[in-house]
Amino acid sequence: MDITVDQDKCIGCGACEKICPAVFNIDETIGKSVVVDPEACEFAGCCEAAEENCPEHAIKIIE
């Protein structure tokens, strides 16, 4: 599973981090979401919810 955050679309709202903190984090230096542990999606079970709830549709999951 490949997870990406489109930095051009991301507004850094933090929704993904709240939904799936094992995978996403807001990078304070850029003010946007980054994937910190893509392998955690396999057991966390929250990546799809983060993708669906991203207001800018910046998160993409490719299986």
HTML snippet that shows the backbone in 3Dmol.js (N, CA, C, O; Angstrom):
<script src="https://3Dmol.org/build/3Dmol-min.js"></script>
<div id="view" style="width:600px;height:400px;position:relative"></div>
<script>
const pdb = `
ATOM      1  N   MET A   1       0.834  -1.170   0.000  1.00  0.00           N
ATOM      2  CA  MET A   1       0.000   0.000   0.000  1.00  0.00           C
ATOM      3  C   MET A   1       0.885   1.241   0.000  1.00  0.00           C
ATOM      4  O   MET A   1       1.808   1.359   0.806  1.00  0.00           O
ATOM      5  N   ASP A   2       0.600   2.145  -0.892  1.00  0.00           N
ATOM      6  CA  ASP A   2       1.361   3.384  -1.005  1.00  0.00           C
ATOM      7  C   ASP A   2       0.445   4.548  -0.621  1.00  0.00           C
ATOM      8  O   ASP A   2      -0.666   4.661  -1.140  1.00  0.00           O
ATOM      9  N   ILE A   3       0.902   5.400   0.272  1.00  0.00           N
ATOM     10  CA  ILE A   3       0.113   6.533   0.740  1.00  0.00           C
ATOM     11  C   ILE A   3       0.888   7.803   0.453  1.00  0.00           C
ATOM     12  O   ILE A   3       2.072   7.909   0.771  1.00  0.00           O
ATOM     13  N   THR A   4       0.208   8.763  -0.150  1.00  0.00           N
ATOM     14  CA  THR A   4       0.853  10.034  -0.433  1.00  0.00           C
ATOM     15  C   THR A   4      -0.026  11.187   0.020  1.00  0.00           C
ATOM     16  O   THR A   4      -1.249  11.065   0.094  1.00  0.00           O
ATOM     17  N   VAL A   5       0.616  12.303   0.321  1.00  0.00           N
ATOM     18  CA  VAL A   5      -0.078  13.551   0.612  1.00  0.00           C
ATOM     19  C   VAL A   5       0.413  14.561  -0.416  1.00  0.00           C
ATOM     20  O   VAL A   5       1.601  14.880  -0.470  1.00  0.00           O
ATOM     21  N   ASP A   6      -0.508  15.059  -1.225  1.00  0.00           N
ATOM     22  CA  ASP A   6      -0.177  16.068  -2.233  1.00  0.00           C
ATOM     23  C   ASP A   6       0.061  17.388  -1.506  1.00  0.00           C
ATOM     24  O   ASP A   6      -0.879  18.013  -1.016  1.00  0.00           O
ATOM     25  N   GLN A   7       1.305  17.799  -1.441  1.00  0.00           N
ATOM     26  CA  GLN A   7       1.670  19.011  -0.712  1.00  0.00           C
ATOM     27  C   GLN A   7       1.083  20.282  -1.326  1.00  0.00           C
ATOM     28  O   GLN A   7       0.916  21.284  -0.631  1.00  0.00           O
ATOM     29  N   ASP A   8       0.771  20.249  -2.608  1.00  0.00           N
ATOM     30  CA  ASP A   8       0.157  21.412  -3.249  1.00  0.00           C
ATOM     31  C   ASP A   8      -1.301  21.582  -2.831  1.00  0.00           C
ATOM     32  O   ASP A   8      -1.816  22.700  -2.811  1.00  0.00           O
ATOM     33  N   LYS A   9      -1.967  20.476  -2.497  1.00  0.00           N
ATOM     34  CA  LYS A   9      -3.374  20.523  -2.086  1.00  0.00           C
ATOM     35  C   LYS A   9      -3.548  20.655  -0.573  1.00  0.00           C
ATOM     36  O   LYS A   9      -4.514  21.262  -0.110  1.00  0.00           O
ATOM     37  N   CYS A  10      -2.620  20.093   0.194  1.00  0.00           N
ATOM     38  CA  CYS A  10      -2.748  20.044   1.644  1.00  0.00           C
ATOM     39  C   CYS A  10      -2.786  21.449   2.238  1.00  0.00           C
ATOM     40  O   CYS A  10      -1.979  22.310   1.888  1.00  0.00           O
ATOM     41  N   ILE A  11      -3.751  21.663   3.153  1.00  0.00           N
ATOM     42  CA  ILE A  11      -3.855  22.963   3.832  1.00  0.00           C
ATOM     43  C   ILE A  11      -3.419  22.863   5.295  1.00  0.00           C
ATOM     44  O   ILE A  11      -3.469  23.851   6.027  1.00  0.00           O
ATOM     45  N   GLY A  12      -2.994  21.684   5.717  1.00  0.00           N
ATOM     46  CA  GLY A  12      -2.487  21.497   7.074  1.00  0.00           C
ATOM     47  C   GLY A  12      -3.551  21.595   8.153  1.00  0.00           C
ATOM     48  O   GLY A  12      -3.259  22.037   9.264  1.00  0.00           O
ATOM     49  N   CYS A  13      -4.773  21.195   7.853  1.00  0.00           N
ATOM     50  CA  CYS A  13      -5.872  21.312   8.824  1.00  0.00           C
ATOM     51  C   CYS A  13      -5.739  20.327   9.981  1.00  0.00           C
ATOM     52  O   CYS A  13      -6.280  20.570  11.060  1.00  0.00           O
ATOM     53  N   GLY A  14      -5.032  19.228   9.777  1.00  0.00           N
ATOM     54  CA  GLY A  14      -4.795  18.257  10.835  1.00  0.00           C
ATOM     55  C   GLY A  14      -5.841  17.168  10.962  1.00  0.00           C
ATOM     56  O   GLY A  14      -5.753  16.344  11.872  1.00  0.00           O
ATOM     57  N   ALA A  15      -6.825  17.138  10.081  1.00  0.00           N
ATOM     58  CA  ALA A  15      -7.864  16.108  10.158  1.00  0.00           C
ATOM     59  C   ALA A  15      -7.265  14.712  10.062  1.00  0.00           C
ATOM     60  O   ALA A  15      -7.659  13.821  10.814  1.00  0.00           O
ATOM     61  N   CYS A  16      -6.333  14.511   9.161  1.00  0.00           N
ATOM     62  CA  CYS A  16      -5.731  13.181   8.984  1.00  0.00           C
ATOM     63  C   CYS A  16      -4.961  12.756  10.229  1.00  0.00           C
ATOM     64  O   CYS A  16      -5.003  11.591  10.623  1.00  0.00           O
ATOM     65  N   GLU A  17      -4.267  13.689  10.838  1.00  0.00           N
ATOM     66  CA  GLU A  17      -3.502  13.380  12.044  1.00  0.00           C
ATOM     67  C   GLU A  17      -4.431  13.010  13.201  1.00  0.00           C
ATOM     68  O   GLU A  17      -4.108  12.130  13.998  1.00  0.00           O
ATOM     69  N   LYS A  18      -5.572  13.674  13.294  1.00  0.00           N
ATOM     70  CA  LYS A  18      -6.532  13.359  14.348  1.00  0.00           C
ATOM     71  C   LYS A  18      -7.162  11.983  14.124  1.00  0.00           C
ATOM     72  O   LYS A  18      -7.397  11.237  15.075  1.00  0.00           O
ATOM     73  N   ILE A  19      -7.428  11.659  12.870  1.00  0.00           N
ATOM     74  CA  ILE A  19      -8.065  10.390  12.532  1.00  0.00           C
ATOM     75  C   ILE A  19      -7.076   9.234  12.590  1.00  0.00           C
ATOM     76  O   ILE A  19      -7.419   8.143  13.045  1.00  0.00           O
ATOM     77  N   CYS A  20      -5.861   9.468  12.133  1.00  0.00           N
ATOM     78  CA  CYS A  20      -4.889   8.382  11.989  1.00  0.00           C
ATOM     79  C   CYS A  20      -3.477   8.848  12.401  1.00  0.00           C
ATOM     80  O   CYS A  20      -2.595   8.979  11.552  1.00  0.00           O
ATOM     81  N   PRO A  21      -3.271   9.094  13.690  1.00  0.00           N
ATOM     82  CA  PRO A  21      -1.979   9.633  14.139  1.00  0.00           C
ATOM     83  C   PRO A  21      -0.795   8.686  13.982  1.00  0.00           C
ATOM     84  O   PRO A  21       0.354   9.127  14.010  1.00  0.00           O
ATOM     85  N   ALA A  22      -1.054   7.403  13.818  1.00  0.00           N
ATOM     86  CA  ALA A  22       0.045   6.453  13.613  1.00  0.00           C
ATOM     87  C   ALA A  22       0.680   6.612  12.239  1.00  0.00           C
ATOM     88  O   ALA A  22       1.809   6.177  12.015  1.00  0.00           O
ATOM     89  N   VAL A  23      -0.057   7.245  11.312  1.00  0.00           N
ATOM     90  CA  VAL A  23       0.413   7.350   9.930  1.00  0.00           C
ATOM     91  C   VAL A  23       0.733   8.787   9.524  1.00  0.00           C
ATOM     92  O   VAL A  23       1.714   9.029   8.821  1.00  0.00           O
ATOM     93  N   PHE A  24      -0.086   9.737   9.961  1.00  0.00           N
ATOM     94  CA  PHE A  24       0.050  11.126   9.514  1.00  0.00           C
ATOM     95  C   PHE A  24       0.472  12.048  10.652  1.00  0.00           C
ATOM     96  O   PHE A  24       0.132  11.829  11.815  1.00  0.00           O
ATOM     97  N   ASN A  25       1.225  13.088  10.284  1.00  0.00           N
ATOM     98  CA  ASN A  25       1.662  14.091  11.239  1.00  0.00           C
ATOM     99  C   ASN A  25       1.758  15.428  10.508  1.00  0.00           C
ATOM    100  O   ASN A  25       2.135  15.476   9.337  1.00  0.00           O
ATOM    101  N   ILE A  26       1.419  16.501  11.199  1.00  0.00           N
ATOM    102  CA  ILE A  26       1.597  17.824  10.611  1.00  0.00           C
ATOM    103  C   ILE A  26       3.033  18.245  10.859  1.00  0.00           C
ATOM    104  O   ILE A  26       3.456  18.394  12.005  1.00  0.00           O
ATOM    105  N   ASP A  27       3.768  18.433   9.801  1.00  0.00           N
ATOM    106  CA  ASP A  27       5.163  18.864   9.882  1.00  0.00           C
ATOM    107  C   ASP A  27       5.164  20.357  10.207  1.00  0.00           C
ATOM    108  O   ASP A  27       4.698  21.172   9.411  1.00  0.00           O
ATOM    109  N   GLU A  28       5.683  20.704  11.364  1.00  0.00           N
ATOM    110  CA  GLU A  28       5.672  22.099  11.823  1.00  0.00           C
ATOM    111  C   GLU A  28       6.484  23.027  10.926  1.00  0.00           C
ATOM    112  O   GLU A  28       6.184  24.219  10.846  1.00  0.00           O
ATOM    113  N   THR A  29       7.497  22.509  10.256  1.00  0.00           N
ATOM    114  CA  THR A  29       8.329  23.382   9.423  1.00  0.00           C
ATOM    115  C   THR A  29       7.636  23.802   8.131  1.00  0.00           C
ATOM    116  O   THR A  29       7.884  24.891   7.614  1.00  0.00           O
ATOM    117  N   ILE A  30       6.762  22.933   7.610  1.00  0.00           N
ATOM    118  CA  ILE A  30       6.065  23.272   6.370  1.00  0.00           C
ATOM    119  C   ILE A  30       4.575  23.518   6.579  1.00  0.00           C
ATOM    120  O   ILE A  30       3.889  24.026   5.692  1.00  0.00           O
ATOM    121  N   GLY A  31       4.075  23.147   7.773  1.00  0.00           N
ATOM    122  CA  GLY A  31       2.671  23.365   8.085  1.00  0.00           C
ATOM    123  C   GLY A  31       1.712  22.494   7.306  1.00  0.00           C
ATOM    124  O   GLY A  31       0.553  22.854   7.105  1.00  0.00           O
ATOM    125  N   LYS A  32       2.199  21.347   6.870  1.00  0.00           N
ATOM    126  CA  LYS A  32       1.382  20.431   6.077  1.00  0.00           C
ATOM    127  C   LYS A  32       1.559  19.009   6.582  1.00  0.00           C
ATOM    128  O   LYS A  32       2.496  18.706   7.321  1.00  0.00           O
ATOM    129  N   SER A  33       0.647  18.146   6.172  1.00  0.00           N
ATOM    130  CA  SER A  33       0.686  16.756   6.587  1.00  0.00           C
ATOM    131  C   SER A  33       1.769  15.988   5.840  1.00  0.00           C
ATOM    132  O   SER A  33       2.033  16.213   4.659  1.00  0.00           O
ATOM    133  N   VAL A  34       2.379  15.077   6.575  1.00  0.00           N
ATOM    134  CA  VAL A  34       3.351  14.156   5.981  1.00  0.00           C
ATOM    135  C   VAL A  34       3.032  12.747   6.472  1.00  0.00           C
ATOM    136  O   VAL A  34       2.458  12.566   7.545  1.00  0.00           O
ATOM    137  N   VAL A  35       3.405  11.776   5.689  1.00  0.00           N
ATOM    138  CA  VAL A  35       3.246  10.366   6.072  1.00  0.00           C
ATOM    139  C   VAL A  35       4.470   9.990   6.882  1.00  0.00           C
ATOM    140  O   VAL A  35       5.594  10.037   6.383  1.00  0.00           O
ATOM    141  N   VAL A  36       4.248   9.613   8.152  1.00  0.00           N
ATOM    142  CA  VAL A  36       5.374   9.266   9.015  1.00  0.00           C
ATOM    143  C   VAL A  36       5.627   7.768   9.071  1.00  0.00           C
ATOM    144  O   VAL A  36       6.755   7.340   9.317  1.00  0.00           O
ATOM    145  N   ASP A  37       4.587   6.961   8.845  1.00  0.00           N
ATOM    146  CA  ASP A  37       4.764   5.507   8.876  1.00  0.00           C
ATOM    147  C   ASP A  37       3.741   4.836   7.963  1.00  0.00           C
ATOM    148  O   ASP A  37       2.677   4.426   8.427  1.00  0.00           O
ATOM    149  N   PRO A  38       4.047   4.722   6.679  1.00  0.00           N
ATOM    150  CA  PRO A  38       3.077   4.140   5.741  1.00  0.00           C
ATOM    151  C   PRO A  38       2.728   2.692   6.053  1.00  0.00           C
ATOM    152  O   PRO A  38       1.625   2.246   5.739  1.00  0.00           O
ATOM    153  N   GLU A  39       3.638   1.959   6.658  1.00  0.00           N
ATOM    154  CA  GLU A  39       3.374   0.559   6.987  1.00  0.00           C
ATOM    155  C   GLU A  39       2.339   0.422   8.095  1.00  0.00           C
ATOM    156  O   GLU A  39       1.722  -0.634   8.236  1.00  0.00           O
ATOM    157  N   ALA A  40       2.141   1.477   8.882  1.00  0.00           N
ATOM    158  CA  ALA A  40       1.158   1.433   9.968  1.00  0.00           C
ATOM    159  C   ALA A  40      -0.259   1.327   9.434  1.00  0.00           C
ATOM    160  O   ALA A  40      -1.158   0.917  10.169  1.00  0.00           O
ATOM    161  N   CYS A  41      -0.486   1.683   8.179  1.00  0.00           N
ATOM    162  CA  CYS A  41      -1.822   1.576   7.583  1.00  0.00           C
ATOM    163  C   CYS A  41      -2.321   0.149   7.606  1.00  0.00           C
ATOM    164  O   CYS A  41      -3.520  -0.091   7.746  1.00  0.00           O
ATOM    165  N   GLU A  42      -1.429  -0.782   7.472  1.00  0.00           N
ATOM    166  CA  GLU A  42      -1.820  -2.186   7.429  1.00  0.00           C
ATOM    167  C   GLU A  42      -2.528  -2.621   8.709  1.00  0.00           C
ATOM    168  O   GLU A  42      -3.464  -3.419   8.652  1.00  0.00           O
ATOM    169  N   PHE A  43      -2.096  -2.112   9.861  1.00  0.00           N
ATOM    170  CA  PHE A  43      -2.707  -2.534  11.118  1.00  0.00           C
ATOM    171  C   PHE A  43      -3.543  -1.447  11.790  1.00  0.00           C
ATOM    172  O   PHE A  43      -4.371  -1.753  12.648  1.00  0.00           O
ATOM    173  N   ALA A  44      -3.342  -0.200  11.420  1.00  0.00           N
ATOM    174  CA  ALA A  44      -4.075   0.884  12.071  1.00  0.00           C
ATOM    175  C   ALA A  44      -5.533   0.933  11.620  1.00  0.00           C
ATOM    176  O   ALA A  44      -6.424   1.232  12.415  1.00  0.00           O
ATOM    177  N   GLY A  45      -5.769   0.639  10.347  1.00  0.00           N
ATOM    178  CA  GLY A  45      -7.123   0.602   9.830  1.00  0.00           C
ATOM    179  C   GLY A  45      -7.814   1.946   9.731  1.00  0.00           C
ATOM    180  O   GLY A  45      -9.043   2.004   9.689  1.00  0.00           O
ATOM    181  N   CYS A  46      -7.057   3.018   9.695  1.00  0.00           N
ATOM    182  CA  CYS A  46      -7.673   4.340   9.677  1.00  0.00           C
ATOM    183  C   CYS A  46      -7.277   5.180   8.463  1.00  0.00           C
ATOM    184  O   CYS A  46      -7.739   6.312   8.326  1.00  0.00           O
ATOM    185  N   CYS A  47      -6.447   4.656   7.597  1.00  0.00           N
ATOM    186  CA  CYS A  47      -5.981   5.436   6.448  1.00  0.00           C
ATOM    187  C   CYS A  47      -7.110   5.793   5.489  1.00  0.00           C
ATOM    188  O   CYS A  47      -7.157   6.901   4.954  1.00  0.00           O
ATOM    189  N   GLU A  48      -8.013   4.849   5.278  1.00  0.00           N
ATOM    190  CA  GLU A  48      -9.130   5.124   4.372  1.00  0.00           C
ATOM    191  C   GLU A  48     -10.010   6.248   4.917  1.00  0.00           C
ATOM    192  O   GLU A  48     -10.485   7.092   4.157  1.00  0.00           O
ATOM    193  N   ALA A  49     -10.224   6.257   6.227  1.00  0.00           N
ATOM    194  CA  ALA A  49     -11.025   7.318   6.845  1.00  0.00           C
ATOM    195  C   ALA A  49     -10.322   8.665   6.711  1.00  0.00           C
ATOM    196  O   ALA A  49     -10.971   9.684   6.473  1.00  0.00           O
ATOM    197  N   ALA A  50      -9.004   8.673   6.862  1.00  0.00           N
ATOM    198  CA  ALA A  50      -8.251   9.916   6.700  1.00  0.00           C
ATOM    199  C   ALA A  50      -8.359  10.419   5.262  1.00  0.00           C
ATOM    200  O   ALA A  50      -8.528  11.615   5.025  1.00  0.00           O
ATOM    201  N   GLU A  51      -8.261   9.503   4.310  1.00  0.00           N
ATOM    202  CA  GLU A  51      -8.385   9.880   2.900  1.00  0.00           C
ATOM    203  C   GLU A  51      -9.777  10.453   2.620  1.00  0.00           C
ATOM    204  O   GLU A  51      -9.900  11.481   1.954  1.00  0.00           O
ATOM    205  N   GLU A  52     -10.810   9.803   3.119  1.00  0.00           N
ATOM    206  CA  GLU A  52     -12.186  10.240   2.877  1.00  0.00           C
ATOM    207  C   GLU A  52     -12.503  11.579   3.543  1.00  0.00           C
ATOM    208  O   GLU A  52     -13.320  12.346   3.032  1.00  0.00           O
ATOM    209  N   ASN A  53     -11.869  11.864   4.672  1.00  0.00           N
ATOM    210  CA  ASN A  53     -12.175  13.077   5.423  1.00  0.00           C
ATOM    211  C   ASN A  53     -11.257  14.251   5.141  1.00  0.00           C
ATOM    212  O   ASN A  53     -11.423  15.318   5.732  1.00  0.00           O
ATOM    213  N   CYS A  54     -10.298  14.076   4.257  1.00  0.00           N
ATOM    214  CA  CYS A  54      -9.417  15.187   3.888  1.00  0.00           C
ATOM    215  C   CYS A  54     -10.234  16.203   3.096  1.00  0.00           C
ATOM    216  O   CYS A  54     -10.748  15.869   2.028  1.00  0.00           O
ATOM    217  N   PRO A  55     -10.368  17.427   3.586  1.00  0.00           N
ATOM    218  CA  PRO A  55     -11.206  18.420   2.907  1.00  0.00           C
ATOM    219  C   PRO A  55     -10.690  18.828   1.535  1.00  0.00           C
ATOM    220  O   PRO A  55     -11.460  19.310   0.704  1.00  0.00           O
ATOM    221  N   GLU A  56      -9.412  18.644   1.289  1.00  0.00           N
ATOM    222  CA  GLU A  56      -8.812  19.040   0.013  1.00  0.00           C
ATOM    223  C   GLU A  56      -8.501  17.853  -0.886  1.00  0.00           C
ATOM    224  O   GLU A  56      -7.954  18.022  -1.976  1.00  0.00           O
ATOM    225  N   HIS A  57      -8.846  16.652  -0.432  1.00  0.00           N
ATOM    226  CA  HIS A  57      -8.582  15.415  -1.192  1.00  0.00           C
ATOM    227  C   HIS A  57      -7.102  15.292  -1.544  1.00  0.00           C
ATOM    228  O   HIS A  57      -6.741  14.912  -2.657  1.00  0.00           O
ATOM    229  N   ALA A  58      -6.258  15.621  -0.570  1.00  0.00           N
ATOM    230  CA  ALA A  58      -4.814  15.589  -0.790  1.00  0.00           C
ATOM    231  C   ALA A  58      -4.203  14.215  -0.533  1.00  0.00           C
ATOM    232  O   ALA A  58      -3.078  13.951  -0.957  1.00  0.00           O
ATOM    233  N   ILE A  59      -4.928  13.340   0.155  1.00  0.00           N
ATOM    234  CA  ILE A  59      -4.409  12.026   0.495  1.00  0.00           C
ATOM    235  C   ILE A  59      -4.852  11.011  -0.549  1.00  0.00           C
ATOM    236  O   ILE A  59      -6.023  10.943  -0.922  1.00  0.00           O
ATOM    237  N   LYS A  60      -3.895  10.235  -1.005  1.00  0.00           N
ATOM    238  CA  LYS A  60      -4.170   9.171  -1.976  1.00  0.00           C
ATOM    239  C   LYS A  60      -3.593   7.866  -1.458  1.00  0.00           C
ATOM    240  O   LYS A  60      -2.451   7.801  -1.004  1.00  0.00           O
ATOM    241  N   ILE A  61      -4.411   6.837  -1.537  1.00  0.00           N
ATOM    242  CA  ILE A  61      -3.968   5.483  -1.173  1.00  0.00           C
ATOM    243  C   ILE A  61      -3.992   4.632  -2.417  1.00  0.00           C
ATOM    244  O   ILE A  61      -5.017   4.524  -3.091  1.00  0.00           O
ATOM    245  N   ILE A  62      -2.864   4.031  -2.718  1.00  0.00           N
ATOM    246  CA  ILE A  62      -2.741   3.167  -3.880  1.00  0.00           C
ATOM    247  C   ILE A  62      -2.408   1.772  -3.383  1.00  0.00           C
ATOM    248  O   ILE A  62      -1.383   1.569  -2.733  1.00  0.00           O
ATOM    249  N   GLU A  63      -3.260   0.823  -3.683  1.00  0.00           N
ATOM    250  CA  GLU A  63      -3.013  -0.543  -3.209  1.00  0.00           C
ATOM    251  C   GLU A  63      -2.362  -1.378  -4.273  1.00  0.00           C
ATOM    252  O   GLU A  63      -2.081  -2.555  -4.048  1.00  0.00           O
TER     253      GLU A  63
END
`;
const viewer = $3Dmol.createViewer("view");
viewer.addModel(pdb, "pdb");
viewer.setStyle({}, {cartoon: {color: "spectrum"}});
viewer.zoomTo();
viewer.render();
</script>
